[in-house]
Amino acid sequence: MFVSVNLPTYFYKEPFLLIISVSCENQTRYSVNNELKTTNPLVKDEIKTKDEKEIFPLLKKQSKSEGKNIFLVFSMRGCTPCIYLERYHNDSIVRKILSKYVIVRKFDINKTPEGGDLYKKYWKIGLPLWVLVNYEGEVIIDSGDPDNNFISVGYPHNTKAIKFYITALKKAAPAIEQGECEILKMKLTEYYGKNRR
């Protein structure tokens, strides 16, 4: 199956052509501006429950017991900036830093019913959407662009978006150290560069 998507430039800040091919080995092949790339879209570290509706209540309970806020990430298969953010969050150094301060949980909005419902609740235009919430599910800060709060900044790929991302993390996790923030900035730039090749 091949899907070709030409998104308007305002949606992801720069124009690109995305072609997606799904194979039987759970690999998604995609081409951005005619550069073939491959990724495994399987979500790591999912909380497994019999009923998908139980995930968010379990996250809130974990948040309260561990004293950490929740970093929700909403994405969908075939969304190139979502793939960038997933790779960034799966980096062992990034994971080690973030896990000290927040509980990161990714929802595929088309795959999990609860993910779709939560996305509607916290909605902004564009994916990925990330939202930092407390143990009661109240928004601390989200990826709404400071200049236009209805649009998600998505993957923090430029100086302004990276600064906003770090500010958001500091708001949700005031104990995060400046040195750790510098590493995260470097990793955001690194993963954006890797994915653009």
C-alpha positions, 0 to 999 in steps of 0.5 A: 500500500502506498500513500502520498501526502502533500501537506500545506506548508503551514502545517509543519512549517516547511514543505515536504512530500511524504510517501508511506509504504507499510510491509508485513514485517511491521516496518514502515518505509517512508520517503521525505523529499525522495529520501527513503527511510525505514522505522519500526513503528512499534511503541516501546514501554506501553502500559498494558491493560485489558481495557485501554480506557484504564491507561490514563487513570493508571498514569495519574496514579503513578504520577501521584505516587512518584511525584512526577508530572506526565508528559503525554505525546500524541502522534499517528503512524505516517507523521514524520515529525512524530517519528522524529520525536519518538526517536528522540524519546527512545534515545537512552540518554534522553530517556534517562534524563526525562525519566528522573522528572516526568512520566513519558507516555505516547499515544497513537491517536488512531490506534488506541481509543483512549489516545484519540479521546485524550487528543480531542481533550487536549487538541491543537492543530498539528502533530505531534502534540505534547502536553505536560499534565499533573496527576489530576490530568490538569494541563501545566503546559502544552506544545501550543505555539506561543504566537498561536496557541491553536497550533502545536510546535510539533517536533522542536526543531528550531531555536525558538521551538527548542527554547519553548520545549525546554521552558515547558520542561522546566515548568513541569519539572523545576528540579531539572538541571541546566546541564541536562537541559543543554544535553536535551537541546543538543539531542533535539538538534541531533535527531532533527539533523539525523532524520533530515538526511 
